[in-house]
Each structure stands twice: as C-alpha cells, then as structure tokens.
Amino acid sequence: MDKKKAETIRSWEIVFPNDANPQQTMFGGKLMGIMDKTAGIAASRYSKRIAVTASTEAMDFINPVQVGDRIQTTARVVWVGKTSMVVKVDVVAENPLSGERKPCTSAHFNFVAVDKNNHPTKVPPLLVETKEEKQEYRIAEIIKQQAMERKKQIKETESSYKRKIKK
Ligand SMILES: CC(C)(COP(=O)(O)OP(=O)(O)OC[C@H]1O[C@@H](n2cnc3c(N)ncnc32)[C@H](O)[C@@H]1OP(=O)(O)O)[C@@H](O)C(=O)NCCC(=O)NCCS
C-alpha cells in the first residue's frame, strides 16, 4: 500500500441550552461525543473503511464553553499501525459577538478499521512530512504504546486476581 496524507476534518456546532450542565456551561459528555464523531469521520475517510472507537485518551478541559458559543472541532489521523489509527482532536470555542476564540480541549482517540465482519482490517501507511506532523506522530506513538501496555497490564492483573479468587 502507498503512503497516504491525512486530511484535516473540521466541524462546527452551536451550543444550545440543552447542551449545558447545571452550571450553564457545556456538558463535557456532549463535547466528547462531538469529538468522537469528528474523529470517526477522520479515521474512516483516511482508511476508506468503517472505523470503530477502540479507546480514548486523557482529556483536559481547559476553558468552559458557554451556551451560545460556536465550537470548531478539528480532527486528523496522526499515527497509524497495521489496522489502528490515532486521531488528534482539538476543540476551540468562539464567542459569536466578539469573535474571541478560546481553546477548550484536545485529546487523542484510538480507532480500528474493521471489515464487514467487524474484524480489524489493514489501513494505508501514513505519509508524515512536516516538522509538526513528525512531532504529532511521535507523541501519538507514545500514547498508543501506553494504551496497549495499560490494556495488557489490566488483563494480567484481572487474570491473576481471578486465579487467587478460585484458590
Ligand atoms: C477495537 C476492536 C476492533 C479491537 O479488536 P481486537 O480483536 O481486540 O483487536 P486486536 O487485538 O486484533 O488488535 C487490532 C488492532 O487494534 C488495536 N487495539 C486493540 N485494542 C485497542 C485499545 N484498547 N486501544 C487502542 N488500540 C487498540 C491494536 O493495537 C491493533 O492495532 P494494529 O493492527 O495497528 O497493530 C474490538 O475490541 C471492538 O470491536 N471493540 C468495540 C468497538 C466499538 O464498538 N466501539 C464503539 C463503542 S460504542
């Protein structure tokens, strides 16, 4: 398979009152859903396959989003394995009157391309050219390695506790 450049996917939303939490700022879970959806579009457009969310990484909410703000979500595949992709997602809130833009959150999402039987299927290798792309690739690689190590350690701990309980 030839190396492929990843495109940046951009989506816009307006924050309505029913998107808010009891503090009248945007509910974090709603924002996570938008991020997951935009990341999924980036992953499936890149792989030309159905892409499922395998796991999500740490998400820090930097600034609250106000009701009435516009939010712009950008997503791009920044690392790929054999069948998996790491998508970096950034969210910026924009005040509709002043136009002031504030970063809200950034996170990495792990996606896996699947075939019609939901089995992982190959994705094209990623073309990484610019300094920024190389930096994002390396950061995503660290995140992906840690995700797999975490999964392995949790599995091992669960099975060791299961063995202890049986005894
Ligand atoms: C994600 C899923 C396809 C992985 O299937 P699996 O049989 O465990 O996958 P494998 O162990 O063969 O690994 C396949 C790839 O997935 C990656 N992967 C598996 N679990 C992962 C996780 N928790 N985080 C990140 N990547 C993961 C592996 O690193 C591997 O990548 P590679 O091919 O690039 O090396 C499977 O667990 C699944 O279908 N989960 C449900 C997904 C879903 O429904 N999401 C929406 C939630 S509502």
The ligand as an SDF file (V2000), in Angstrom:
LIG
                    3D

 48 50  0  0  0  0  0  0  0  0999 V2000
  -11.4880   -2.3470   18.7040 C   0  0  0  0  0  0  0  0  0  0  0  0
  -11.6230   -3.8220   18.2910 C   0  0  0  0  0  0  0  0  0  0  0  0
  -11.9820   -3.9130   16.8170 C   0  0  0  0  0  0  0  0  0  0  0  0
  -10.2450   -4.4510   18.5170 C   0  0  0  0  0  0  0  0  0  0  0  0
  -10.4090   -5.8100   18.2550 O   0  0  0  0  0  0  0  0  0  0  0  0
   -9.3340   -6.8700   18.8120 P   0  0  0  0  0  0  0  0  0  0  0  0
   -9.6700   -8.2000   18.2670 O   0  0  0  0  0  0  0  0  0  0  0  0
   -9.1690   -6.6970   20.2920 O   0  0  0  0  0  0  0  0  0  0  0  0
   -8.0530   -6.3090   18.1230 O   0  0  0  0  0  0  0  0  0  0  0  0
   -6.6080   -6.9140   18.0450 P   0  0  0  0  0  0  0  0  0  0  0  0
   -6.0840   -7.2740   19.4010 O   0  0  0  0  0  0  0  0  0  0  0  0
   -6.5150   -7.9180   16.9370 O   0  0  0  0  0  0  0  0  0  0  0  0
   -5.8320   -5.5740   17.5590 O   0  0  0  0  0  0  0  0  0  0  0  0
   -6.1930   -4.9290   16.3550 C   0  0  0  0  0  0  0  0  0  0  0  0
   -5.7160   -3.5140   16.4420 C   0  0  0  0  0  0  0  0  0  0  0  0
   -6.4930   -2.8020   17.4040 O   0  0  0  0  0  0  0  0  0  0  0  0
   -5.6400   -2.1170   18.3010 C   0  0  0  0  0  0  0  0  0  0  0  0
   -6.3060   -2.0550   19.5830 N   0  0  0  0  0  0  0  0  0  0  0  0
   -6.9750   -3.0460   20.2180 C   0  0  0  0  0  0  0  0  0  0  0  0
   -7.4650   -2.5940   21.3890 N   0  0  0  0  0  0  0  0  0  0  0  0
   -7.0880   -1.3030   21.4960 C   0  0  0  0  0  0  0  0  0  0  0  0
   -7.2930   -0.3000   22.5020 C   0  0  0  0  0  0  0  0  0  0  0  0
   -7.9700   -0.5500   23.6250 N   0  0  0  0  0  0  0  0  0  0  0  0
   -6.7620    0.9220   22.2750 N   0  0  0  0  0  0  0  0  0  0  0  0
   -6.0700    1.1960   21.1490 C   0  0  0  0  0  0  0  0  0  0  0  0
   -5.8650    0.2960   20.1610 N   0  0  0  0  0  0  0  0  0  0  0  0
   -6.3550   -0.9420   20.3370 C   0  0  0  0  0  0  0  0  0  0  0  0
   -4.3710   -2.9710   18.3450 C   0  0  0  0  0  0  0  0  0  0  0  0
   -3.2450   -2.2060   18.7510 O   0  0  0  0  0  0  0  0  0  0  0  0
   -4.2450   -3.3910   16.8950 C   0  0  0  0  0  0  0  0  0  0  0  0
   -3.6560   -2.3520   16.1530 O   0  0  0  0  0  0  0  0  0  0  0  0
   -2.6400   -2.6570   14.9060 P   0  0  0  0  0  0  0  0  0  0  0  0
   -3.3470   -3.6170   13.9860 O   0  0  0  0  0  0  0  0  0  0  0  0
   -2.4350   -1.3280   14.2780 O   0  0  0  0  0  0  0  0  0  0  0  0
   -1.4000   -3.2380   15.4990 O   0  0  0  0  0  0  0  0  0  0  0  0
  -12.6700   -4.5790   19.1700 C   0  0  0  0  0  0  0  0  0  0  0  0
  -12.2530   -4.5830   20.5230 O   0  0  0  0  0  0  0  0  0  0  0  0
  -14.0430   -3.9420   19.0640 C   0  0  0  0  0  0  0  0  0  0  0  0
  -14.7510   -4.1670   18.1150 O   0  0  0  0  0  0  0  0  0  0  0  0
  -14.4280   -3.1410   20.0760 N   0  0  0  0  0  0  0  0  0  0  0  0
  -15.6960   -2.4320   20.0680 C   0  0  0  0  0  0  0  0  0  0  0  0
  -15.5740   -1.1330   19.2730 C   0  0  0  0  0  0  0  0  0  0  0  0
  -16.8420   -0.3220   19.3490 C   0  0  0  0  0  0  0  0  0  0  0  0
  -17.9120   -0.8520   19.2530 O   0  0  0  0  0  0  0  0  0  0  0  0
  -16.6610    0.9870   19.5270 N   0  0  0  0  0  0  0  0  0  0  0  0
  -17.7640    1.8800   19.6780 C   0  0  0  0  0  0  0  0  0  0  0  0
  -18.1770    1.9290   21.1120 C   0  0  0  0  0  0  0  0  0  0  0  0
  -19.8390    2.4010   21.3080 S   0  0  0  0  0  0  0  0  0  0  0  0
  1  2  1  0
  2  3  1  0
  2  4  1  0
  2 36  1  0
  4  5  1  0
  5  6  1  0
  6  7  2  0
  6  8  1  0
  6  9  1  0
  9 10  1  0
 10 11  2  0
 10 12  1  0
 10 13  1  0
 13 14  1  0
 14 15  1  0
 15 16  1  0
 15 30  1  0
 16 17  1  0
 17 18  1  0
 17 28  1  0
 18 19  1  0
 18 27  1  0
 19 20  2  0
 20 21  1  0
 21 22  1  0
 21 27  2  0
 22 23  1  0
 22 24  2  0
 24 25  1  0
 25 26  2  0
 26 27  1  0
 28 29  1  0
 28 30  1  0
 30 31  1  0
 31 32  1  0
 32 33  2  0
 32 34  1  0
 32 35  1  0
 36 37  1  0
 36 38  1  0
 38 39  2  0
 38 40  1  0
 40 41  1  0
 41 42  1  0
 42 43  1  0
 43 44  2  0
 43 45  1  0
 45 46  1  0
 46 47  1  0
 47 48  1  0
M  END
$$$$
